[in-house]
Amino acid sequence: MKKCKQKYPVGTQFRKRGKAEKTRCYTVVDFHRITNLKGDEISCTHIAEHEYMGQVLRGAVPQSTLDLYFTNKSNEGDGCWFIPKKKKK
């Protein structure tokens, strides 16, 4: 049984890798945990959205995609690097 932890908060902005994806700025809007009937967590994924031709599109993004973007320090100046600060309780 693995435990999923939300590493990137809602509001985090990033870009995906790839030729067509470099121009789109994605924003994390939700975090989904998928469990089975026993209550074991099967998988976890972030939900991100971006705008394309005037429409807002949403899709599932694995955490590894976000990790790749934020570990590459050359992405910091691309205008889409944003991680919101956590609120203090």
C-alpha positions in Angstrom: 0.0 0.0 0.0 1.6 3.3 -1.1 0.7 6.6 0.3 0.4 9.5 -2.1 1.4 13.0 -1.1 0.6 16.1 -3.0 4.0 17.6 -3.6 2.9 20.6 -5.7 0.1 22.8 -4.4 -2.9 24.1 -6.5 -1.9 27.2 -8.4 1.6 25.8 -9.4 2.5 26.8 -13.0 4.7 24.8 -15.3 5.4 23.9 -18.9 5.6 20.4 -20.3 8.4 19.1 -22.4 8.1 18.7 -26.2 8.0 20.9 -29.2 4.2 21.7 -29.2 4.0 22.0 -25.4 6.7 24.7 -24.9 4.4 27.6 -25.6 1.6 26.5 -23.2 1.6 27.4 -19.5 -0.2 24.8 -17.4 -1.7 25.5 -14.0 -2.3 22.8 -11.4 -6.0 22.9 -10.3 -6.6 19.7 -8.5 -5.1 16.5 -7.1 -6.7 13.0 -7.5 -6.2 9.9 -5.4 -7.5 6.7 -6.8 -8.4 4.0 -4.3 -9.7 0.4 -4.5 -12.6 -1.0 -2.4 -10.2 -2.0 0.4 -9.1 1.7 0.7 -5.6 1.1 -0.7 -4.3 4.0 -2.9 -3.7 2.8 -6.4 -2.4 5.9 -8.1 -2.2 9.7 -7.7 -2.2 12.4 -10.3 -2.3 16.2 -10.6 -5.0 17.8 -12.8 -3.7 20.7 -14.8 -5.4 23.1 -17.2 -4.3 25.4 -20.0 -5.9 27.7 -22.6 -6.1 26.7 -26.2 -7.9 28.7 -28.9 -10.1 30.4 -26.3 -11.1 27.2 -24.5 -9.8 25.9 -21.1 -8.6 22.3 -21.4 -7.9 20.0 -18.4 -5.9 16.9 -18.2 -4.1 14.5 -15.9 -0.4 15.1 -15.3 1.8 12.7 -13.5 4.0 14.0 -10.7 7.1 13.0 -12.7 6.3 15.6 -15.4 6.3 18.3 -12.7 9.5 17.0 -11.2 11.3 17.1 -14.5 10.3 20.7 -15.0 11.2 22.0 -11.6 14.5 20.1 -11.3 15.8 21.8 -14.5 17.0 25.2 -13.3 17.2 26.6 -16.9 13.4 26.8 -16.9 13.3 29.5 -14.1 13.4 32.4 -16.5 10.7 31.2 -19.0 7.8 33.2 -17.5 5.8 30.2 -16.3 7.8 29.0 -13.2 5.5 29.6 -10.2 5.0 27.6 -7.0 2.6 29.3 -4.5 3.7 29.6 -0.9 1.9 27.4 1.6 -0.4 29.1 4.0 0.5 29.1 7.6 -2.0 27.4 9.9 
